[in-house]
Amino acid sequence: MKKRIWIFMLFLISVITFGCLGTQDVSAATSEAQPAVTYNIVPELSNNQIDKKVGYFDLKVTPNEKLQAKFKINNNDTKTHTYTVMVNRASTDTNGVIVYNEHNVKADSSLKYDIEKLVTYPKSVTVDAKSSTEVVVNINAPKGNFDGVLLGGIFIEQDNQVSKSNAKGVTLKNKYNYVLGLQLRQNTDTVEPNLKLIKAYEDTQNGQISVNALLDNDVPRLEEKVDIKAKITSENDSKNVILQSEKSNMSIAPNSYFTYPINVNTVIGANKDKRLKSGTYMMYLDVKANNGQNIWKLQRKFTITDKQSREINKKTPVKNSHTKSIMTIVETIAAIIVVAGLGVFGITKNIKSKTRYEKHKK
């Protein structure tokens, strides 16, 4: 009798649990199949090189000077390949990392000379199998004088890189590329830093809602080892911190904008559906750069209107809590069944004990 009761209970719990779990979305983790890299890049540093210990171009130029940056593409494959070449001005991504893989990114209004417009080069280069080709980037130095640095990168990527499939049949389109830094300067004088907080605003991307600080490095100087402590409060209560964020060891490219996000919600977890109410807020930033040599205390007021809040919620809707409710129900039913089962087991045991007692008494 006892065995049959427990088997029935376990069967019932299993049916309810697996039936409910069947309504959930299941995502499988995949292991990436990495394609082989069959080429490499070798810079040829010239006499104009200021720092000969680095593996990128750090060139001293004079007004209106014409010079060249040369490098070799070594094709180590058994097939002929074609490579895309681009010279891109340095920009800053949301992680505080200097990137060189985007062309014609919007520059700060203070940019005097755009390195992308000072160069000419072949946009496509074909290299035979098991051979090398020299590529020349012609540089026309600015006609006028400038302080600081003009910073960019020479981006090289093999065309038609083969996609790979892993054991589970998932196709992966990983691409490999190389970037050679390209820095132009007329002198090594230090430029005074100047960092501004242009605006604060709420935004959403890939299910992540954030309040963004738009920072502007409006001088031709690379800011390094940038640390930021950020907090958001209501307009009238600076002591009650609603959101906060802290990140260290970032960089900001010369004459570039840097969008620093302060997360409102999380993609998963307890805060995945968190929202800011409509209203007026204050953003406070404590910024240190260059090993703490430069410090800024910045603040900016911003407003989230009802319309903006609706648009954010439309782009990043609150996830359906159906699954969570189902699991709560499952757990409750399972608990009831277990308790009921224990009760039945107790009654059955008591009946058997009583029966044995009556028999013994007789």
C-alpha positions in Angstrom: 0.0 0.0 0.0 2.7 2.5 1.0 4.8 1.7 -2.1 1.8 2.3 -4.4 1.1 5.7 -2.7 4.6 7.0 -3.2 4.8 5.8 -6.8 1.6 7.6 -7.6 2.8 10.8 -5.9 6.1 10.8 -7.8 4.3 10.1 -11.1 1.8 12.9 -10.5 4.6 15.4 -9.6 6.6 14.4 -12.7 3.6 14.8 -15.0 2.7 18.3 -13.6 6.3 19.5 -13.5 7.4 18.3 -17.0 4.1 19.4 -18.5 4.7 22.9 -17.3 8.4 23.0 -18.1 7.5 22.1 -21.6 6.1 25.7 -22.1 9.5 27.3 -21.4 11.9 28.5 -24.1 15.1 26.5 -24.1 18.4 27.9 -25.4 21.4 25.7 -26.0 25.0 26.9 -25.5 27.2 26.2 -28.5 30.9 25.8 -28.6 32.5 28.0 -31.3 34.4 26.5 -34.2 37.3 28.8 -34.8 38.4 29.3 -38.4 42.1 29.2 -39.1 43.9 32.5 -39.6 46.0 32.1 -42.8 47.6 35.6 -43.0 49.5 38.0 -40.9 50.6 41.7 -41.2 54.2 43.1 -40.7 54.8 46.9 -40.4 57.8 48.4 -42.0 58.8 51.3 -39.7 60.4 54.3 -41.3 62.9 57.0 -40.2 59.9 59.2 -39.3 59.1 56.8 -36.5 59.2 58.6 -33.1 59.0 55.6 -30.8 60.9 52.7 -32.4 59.9 50.3 -29.6 56.3 50.0 -30.6 54.8 47.9 -33.4 52.6 50.6 -34.8 53.2 53.8 -36.8 54.1 56.7 -34.6 55.2 59.3 -37.2 56.5 62.8 -36.8 55.4 65.0 -39.6 56.0 68.6 -40.7 53.4 70.9 -42.4 52.5 69.7 -45.9 54.9 66.9 -45.8 54.3 63.8 -48.0 55.4 60.5 -46.5 54.4 56.8 -46.5 53.5 54.1 -44.1 54.3 50.6 -45.5 53.4 47.1 -44.4 53.4 43.6 -45.8 50.5 41.2 -46.0 51.7 37.6 -45.8 49.3 35.1 -47.3 50.3 31.7 -45.7 47.4 29.8 -47.4 47.6 27.6 -50.4 45.0 29.8 -52.1 45.1 33.3 -53.5 43.2 35.8 -51.3 42.0 39.4 -51.5 42.1 41.7 -48.5 40.2 44.9 -47.7 42.2 47.8 -46.5 40.8 50.9 -44.7 42.3 53.7 -42.7 39.9 54.7 -39.9 40.0 57.5 -37.4 40.1 56.2 -33.7 36.8 56.2 -31.9 35.6 55.0 -28.4 33.1 52.3 -27.8 30.7 52.0 -24.9 33.2 49.8 -23.0 35.8 52.6 -23.0 38.0 50.8 -25.6 39.6 52.5 -28.5 38.4 51.0 -31.8 39.7 51.4 -35.4 37.2 49.2 -37.3 34.6 51.8 -38.3 34.9 54.4 -41.1 33.7 57.9 -41.0 32.4 57.9 -37.4 31.0 61.2 -36.3 33.8 63.3 -34.9 33.8 65.9 -32.2 33.3 69.4 -33.6 36.7 70.4 -32.4 38.5 68.0 -34.8 40.8 70.1 -36.9 42.3 67.5 -39.2 40.7 64.2 -40.0 43.3 61.5 -40.5 40.9 59.6 -42.9 41.1 62.5 -45.3 44.9 62.8 -45.2 45.7 59.4 -46.7 45.4 57.5 -50.0 45.8 53.7 -50.3 44.6 50.7 -52.2 41.2 49.6 -50.9 41.6 46.1 -52.0 44.8 44.0 -52.3 45.2 40.5 -53.8 48.0 38.3 -52.6 49.0 35.1 -54.2 49.2 31.8 -52.3 52.3 31.4 -50.1 53.6 34.9 -50.9 53.7 38.5 -49.6 52.7 41.9 -51.0 53.8 45.3 -49.8 51.0 47.9 -49.3 51.7 51.6 -49.2 49.6 54.2 -47.4 50.4 57.7 -48.8 50.1 60.4 -46.2 49.7 64.1 -46.9 50.5 65.9 -43.6 48.2 68.9 -42.7 49.2 72.2 -44.2 48.9 74.0 -40.9 50.4 73.5 -37.4 48.7 71.3 -34.8 49.4 70.1 -31.3 48.6 66.7 -29.9 48.0 63.6 -32.0 45.9 62.5 -35.0 45.1 59.0 -34.2 43.8 56.3 -36.5 44.4 52.7 -37.5 45.0 50.7 -40.7 42.4 48.0 -40.8 43.1 44.8 -42.9 40.7 42.0 -43.3 40.7 39.0 -45.6 37.6 38.8 -47.9 35.3 35.8 -48.1 36.4 34.2 -44.8 35.0 30.7 -44.6 32.2 30.2 -42.1 32.6 27.1 -39.9 30.0 24.7 -38.5 30.3 23.0 -35.2 29.3 19.5 -34.3 25.7 20.6 -33.7 25.4 22.1 -37.1 25.5 25.7 -36.0 27.1 28.0 -38.6 29.5 30.6 -37.1 30.6 33.6 -39.1 33.7 34.7 -37.1 35.9 37.2 -38.9 39.5 37.9 -38.1 41.2 41.2 -38.9 44.3 43.2 -38.1 44.8 46.8 -37.1 48.0 48.7 -37.4 47.9 51.9 -35.3 48.6 55.1 -37.2 49.5 58.2 -35.1 50.7 61.5 -36.6 52.1 64.4 -34.6 54.3 67.4 -35.2 55.8 67.5 -31.7 55.7 65.7 -28.3 54.3 68.6 -26.3 51.6 67.8 -23.8 48.1 69.0 -24.5 45.9 70.0 -21.6 42.9 67.5 -21.2 39.4 68.7 -21.4 36.4 66.4 -20.8 32.8 67.5 -20.9 29.5 65.9 -20.1 27.3 66.8 -23.0 24.0 65.2 -22.0 22.4 62.4 -20.1 19.5 60.4 -21.6 17.7 57.0 -21.3 18.1 54.5 -24.1 17.6 50.8 -24.7 19.5 48.3 -26.8 19.3 44.5 -27.0 16.9 44.3 -24.1 19.2 46.4 -21.9 17.8 49.8 -20.6 20.4 52.3 -19.5 20.9 56.0 -18.7 23.8 57.1 -20.9 26.3 59.8 -20.2 27.6 61.4 -23.4 31.1 62.5 -22.8 33.2 64.6 -25.1 37.0 64.6 -25.3 37.4 67.7 -27.4 41.2 67.9 -27.5 43.7 66.0 -29.7 44.9 63.9 -26.8 44.4 60.2 -25.9 42.9 59.9 -22.4 44.1 56.7 -20.7 43.4 54.8 -17.4 40.1 56.5 -17.2 38.0 55.6 -14.1 34.4 56.6 -13.7 32.1 56.5 -10.7 28.5 57.4 -11.7 25.3 57.8 -9.8 21.7 58.8 -10.6 19.4 60.5 -8.1 16.1 62.3 -8.3 16.3 66.0 -8.9 15.3 67.0 -5.4 17.0 64.3 -3.4 20.7 63.9 -4.1 21.2 61.6 -1.1 18.9 58.8 -2.3 20.9 57.0 -5.0 18.6 55.3 -7.6 21.3 53.9 -9.9 25.1 53.7 -9.7 28.0 52.4 -11.7 31.7 52.2 -11.5 34.3 51.2 -14.1 38.1 51.5 -14.3 41.0 51.4 -16.8 39.2 52.8 -19.8 40.4 55.0 -22.7 38.9 57.8 -24.7 40.1 58.6 -28.2 41.2 62.1 -29.2 38.4 64.4 -30.4 35.8 61.7 -29.8 32.5 61.1 -28.1 32.2 58.4 -25.5 28.9 57.0 -24.4 29.1 55.6 -20.9 26.0 53.5 -20.0 24.6 53.1 -16.5 22.4 50.1 -16.5 18.8 50.4 -15.3 17.9 46.7 -15.7 19.6 43.5 -16.4 18.9 41.1 -19.3 18.3 38.3 -16.9 17.9 38.0 -13.1 15.8 39.9 -10.6 16.3 43.3 -12.2 15.5 42.2 -15.8 12.2 44.2 -15.9 13.3 47.2 -13.8 12.1 50.6 -15.1 12.7 54.2 -14.2 9.5 56.3 -13.7 8.9 59.4 -15.6 10.4 62.4 -13.9 13.5 64.6 -13.6 16.8 63.2 -12.4 20.4 64.2 -11.8 23.5 62.4 -13.1 26.8 62.8 -11.2 30.1 61.6 -12.5 33.5 61.4 -10.8 36.1 61.0 -13.5 39.8 60.3 -13.1 42.3 59.9 -16.0 45.9 59.3 -16.6 46.7 57.7 -13.2 44.6 60.2 -11.3 46.5 63.2 -12.6 43.3 64.7 -14.1 40.0 64.8 -12.2 36.5 66.0 -13.2 33.3 66.3 -11.2 30.5 66.5 -13.8 26.8 66.7 -13.4 23.8 67.0 -15.7 20.0 67.2 -15.2 17.8 65.1 -17.5 14.1 64.3 -17.8 12.3 61.1 -18.8 8.9 62.1 -20.2 5.8 59.9 -20.3 6.2 59.6 -24.1 9.9 58.6 -23.7 8.9 56.0 -21.1 6.3 54.5 -23.4 8.8 54.3 -26.3 11.4 52.5 -24.0 8.7 50.1 -22.8 7.7 49.4 -26.4 11.2 48.7 -27.5 12.0 46.6 -24.4 8.7 45.2 -23.1 8.3 43.6 -19.7 8.9 39.9 -20.1 5.9 37.6 -19.6 5.9 36.3 -16.0 3.8 33.3 -17.1 6.7 30.8 -16.7 7.5 32.2 -13.2 3.8 31.8 -12.2 3.7 28.3 -13.5 6.7 27.3 -11.6 5.2 28.8 -8.4 2.0 26.8 -9.0 4.1 23.6 -9.6 6.0 24.1 -6.4 2.8 24.7 -4.5 1.0 21.7 -5.9 4.1 19.5 -5.3 4.2 20.6 -1.7 0.5 19.9 -1.2 0.9 16.4 -2.8 3.9 15.7 -0.5 2.1 16.8 2.6 -1.1 14.9 1.6 1.1 11.9 0.8 2.7 12.1 4.2 -0.7 12.4 5.8 -2.0 9.3 3.9 1.1 7.4 4.8 0.6 8.4 8.4 -3.0 7.3 8.4 -2.2 4.1 6.7 0.6 3.3 9.2 -1.7 4.2 12.1 -4.5 1.8 10.7 -2.0 -1.0 10.3 -0.6 -0.4 13.8 -4.2 -0.4 15.2 -5.0 -3.6 13.3 -2.0 -5.3 14.6 -2.8 -4.1 18.1 -6.4 -5.5 17.8 -5.2 -8.8 16.6 -2.7 -9.0 19.4 -5.4 -8.1 21.9 -7.6 -10.9 20.7 
